[in-house]
């Protein structure tokens, strides 16, 4: 297509060699016409072309070959459009790639399904629309070994409609989304009721279930959900039945899981593996059932042993536990004596009664007022109640004392504890020591410290910046570290120092935005000088550097006299020598009348150089 130049005239910039690359550089001559014809031949036929001469004869021959290309069949009938290959994408699916990309308008007739396609935007589009024709068979024999997605199949013998949704079953029975060359198509049932005109949820086909079934089987081989047979999983009814069964399995699985109870009391009906967290003892226990026992015969077993935080506390706990066992044994002895007394014969009880009566008579004699004493009937009832309680006391169980400490060891521990306590400071001694330390006359108060800090930060070192007054002497403690350090970030050294000259001009020194650069920055007549004994030795101003003497040489180590330089060259002295020699040469050249005199004068002038 032509373009317009700045004056509105049409201009052409033809390009050849788009398809026949050797003609790419021939557009400025007869070769351009031949190249355009060669491009057209390659585009139409895809075949190689001849090497035509770049003249009228070559142009005529190329035009005649165009007729041959135009007579080729315009439609490619085959199972694929040709000039391409099958590649496997990142998902493992096959994909057809045209090589090279097809031009718009090319036709391809698919012999597998009898459809005509046209190439538009490098994509194949069906020219006769979606015809939707279904294959009809008298029985359930599959009609096609390689159907296309969306193909219908009507089993007239059983009145069942199928559809192919693009999934295949390989030789190992796996469901795949592509044909590996040895797979069979999977036909999905659409409608199984020949009396029903509309599709229902019972016959509604399931979509994309094959990959999901395979994915679940691979990722969760030990899953609890019911197994799925892909060959019997087609319509909504299959899914509904499987879903209800899966819900029952999930409910049974959840009911069998162990639970955790939190509270003061354990749960009433625990099962094997249940956990109980005692909020009083702050302890976790598990319900354990011995093999062969009923679940009700289990017991709560602590899931962790308490950590001993302090050995002294363990000793004290042992002492308390020993004391409790000693008292328990004494109580057992009393219970035994009570049991023995309960089995005494009636004669001893009668004798005891006589003695009590005698004692009562004596009390009546010695203590006239007996209104506060119990009567015989009350005493008998108490005695009967006591005997009944004694008889009700169960036989004491045998106590395992292997884990308890003996009295001798206990006394030794007590003695050690008392010895340790004796060496500690008493409360009175501690109070006395604290009172001595906290003497108001020698201890700084909080207000005093705050006053001193405020004085330092206000008068000497302002926290937020400000004006420092006075003289500072720096004494370094670490020889390897700098006195002032701006190196934590490049911008910290920007304009690190600022000075004012006698005429109130300002100059700064620090980092800049340029890499590796540190600079003095000024904007007036500032003079950066080195001065020795009031004499200026070196100076830098806006006009550049200046010095009274400039010396070149190799530096040596400094000695007691300061700097040492080897191979010394004094540029000022050398320039003066050169200047005097040039003046002598100029005078010698001016005064010479012949070549010999000129030569003599020049050599004389250069003798001192």
WOMOBEL-V943050 format. One record per helix or strand of 2 or more residues. SS is the DSSP state (@ for helix, = for strand). FROM is the first residue (numbers start at 1). TO is the last residue. If there is no record, write none. Layout:
<<SS:FROM:TO> <SS:FROM:TO>>
This chain:
<<=:3:4> <=:10:11> <@:21:23> <@:30:45> <@:56:70> <=:75:78> <=:84:88> <=:94:98> <=:107:110> <=:115:120> <=:123:126> <=:135:137> <=:152:155> <=:160:169> <=:175:176> <=:184:191> <@:209:219> <@:230:232> <@:236:255> <=:260:263> <=:275:278> <=:283:288> <@:295:297> <=:299:302> <@:311:342> <@:346:366> <@:376:392> <@:407:422> <@:427:437> <@:446:459> <@:490:493> <=:497:500> <=:506:511> <=:518:521> <=:528:532> <=:535:541> <=:544:547> <=:551:559> <=:562:570> <@:571:591> <@:595:606>>
